[in-house]
Amino acid sequence: MGTLALSHFCLMHVSKKNQPVVDRLILLLAQSEYVADAILDNALDDGERVDPDVVAGLTQYLVRIADILSTAEEADLKPLSSE
């Protein structure tokens, strides 16, 4: 699967306060991708689909994360600055 490289995010502006938090989220998301790959591998090995309710529940977490990040981006705050 195509994991985004950490170096991709190094080119973007992140405040000093948010840098460790963003770094942690990148790590957690990368690890989550590996876990999702394992779920797929197990489903294929077992020949058994993952319960749609499980997929829907996990997807709700992803949508919530995206909503939170979009709110942080769109909030009426001061513009990005180079620190």
Buried (B, 14 or more C-beta within 10 A) or exposed (E): EEEEEEEEBEEEEBEEEEEEEBBEBBEEEEEBBEEEEEEEEEEEEEEEEEEEEEEEEBEEEEEEBEEEEEEEEEEEEEEEEEE
